Amino acid sequence: MRKRVKKHVPNAITCANLFSGCVGIVFAFSDNLVFAAYCIFLSAIFDFFDGFASRVLQAFSGIGKDLDSLADMVSFGFLPSAILYQLFLRSPQVYPIDSYLCFISFAIAVFSALRLAKFNNDTRQAEIFIGLPTPANAILIASIPFILEHYSAFDHYILNRYTLTTLTVVMCALLVAEIPLMSLKFKPRDPRNLYRYLLLLVSAILILFFKFAAVPVVIFIYIALSIIQFKFKNDKIPG
């Protein structure tokens, strides 16, 4: 009986991730973007702990893997697209074509689906990521409502349809790019742990001083450190 219960714990946490994403979508389309962003952060916490629970309890299953991807598609694919869509609606229209630019926000959902499908079938990504993980992309987008709320001086620059379009294109490209990125799984005596500790230290300092406004910078540092790590150690993408 206990073994059967342990088997379902990771899937229950994954379902909490999915539920949080669904609630976030409701908030997003109600134009309550701060609460929608909170739902992404909450989903990210559940996403971390479902993997942690499956490793600790040794409760791996094909259903759990598929369920995790489906939950991530909602929480880290469609929900950030919905937030971007609402940001587009808040931005002023200058040219007639601007009224159609808002739909490009859903490219995030499309490329997130591609990223998740690629991850599930790419044996090279056992210890590293190739392309930006969907939670990192979603967290970056989730930081925008907080930046707008606390740093109103940035409103003019962020709530611009061409800025948002550029952001969408760049993030879509990063999701499927053949860029090796480090995972945050620490291993004993792994020299690459130095880069992981450095990332955590710099991230903690930036977030302490700048709060959510630091998130885009943290993502950039994560990508830069990953590239430096692979170049410095002359590592190659597996396969």
Secondary structure, 3 states (H helix, E strand, C coil): CHHHHHHHHHHHHHHHHHHHHHHHHHHHHCCCHHHHHHHHHHHHHHHHHHHHHHHHHCCCCHHHHHHHHHHHHHHHHHHHHHHHHHHHHHCCCCCCCHHHHHHHHHHHHHHHHHHHHHHHHCHHHCCEEECCCHHHHHHHHHHHHHHHHHCHHHHHHHCCHHHHHHHHHHHHHHHHCCCEEECCCCCCCCCCHHHHHHHHHHHHHHHHHHHHHHHHHHHHHHHHHHHHHHHHCCCCCCC
